[in-house]
Amino acid sequence: MITALALLSLGIVSEGNTSFLIILVLFIIYGIFNTAMGSHQWIDPYELFPTHVRSTGGGLLLQ
């Protein structure tokens, strides 16, 4: 949600005469939240499987 709002704001302000600092801050907000939320796709699948088959199950899900 925050990444979508940051990208929407970037699209709106990029057409006008906006300062570079505002565009930079919006892009940093997008980058931080995109990186933070993107890491869950590598953590959550492994939590679905019991410990003794976790690596096999995670490998099958991420292919």
N, C-alpha and C positions, 0 to 999 in steps of 0.2 A: 504494500500500500504506500509506504513512504517512498520507495523507489519510483513508483508510478507517478506520485505527486512531484517528486524532484524532476523527473523527465518531462512532465507536463509543464512545469514551471520553466525549465530550460527552453522548451519549445516556444513558450509565450514570450519570454524576455529576450530571446536571441534575435527576434525580428526588429526590435526597437533599438534605441540608442542607450544600451545598458552598460554599466561599468563592468570591467573585466573581473573585478573582485566579486560581484554578485554571481556572475556565471561560474567563477571558480568555486565559490562556496556551495552552490547548488550541485556542481559536479562532484565535489568532495562528499557531500551528503549522500548522493546517489552511490558513489563508489564504496563508501563505508557500509551502508546497509545492504548493498548487493553482495559484497564479500561476506558479511556476517551471516546473511540468510542462505547464501550458497553453500556454506560449509556443512549444513545439515544433511544434504544429500549424500555425504560421505560418512556421516556418523549414524544416522537413524537406521539404515538398512541392517547394519550389523547388530543392532539391539533387538531385532526381531527373532533372531535365532538363538538356540541354546549354545552355551560356550563351546561344546565339543564339535559343533558343525558350523560355527560362526564364520570362519574364513571361506568355506565352501559356499555357504548360502549367500554371503555378501558378494562373492565373485560372480555368482549366477545372476544376482539382481542388477549388478552394475555393468553387465555386458551389453 
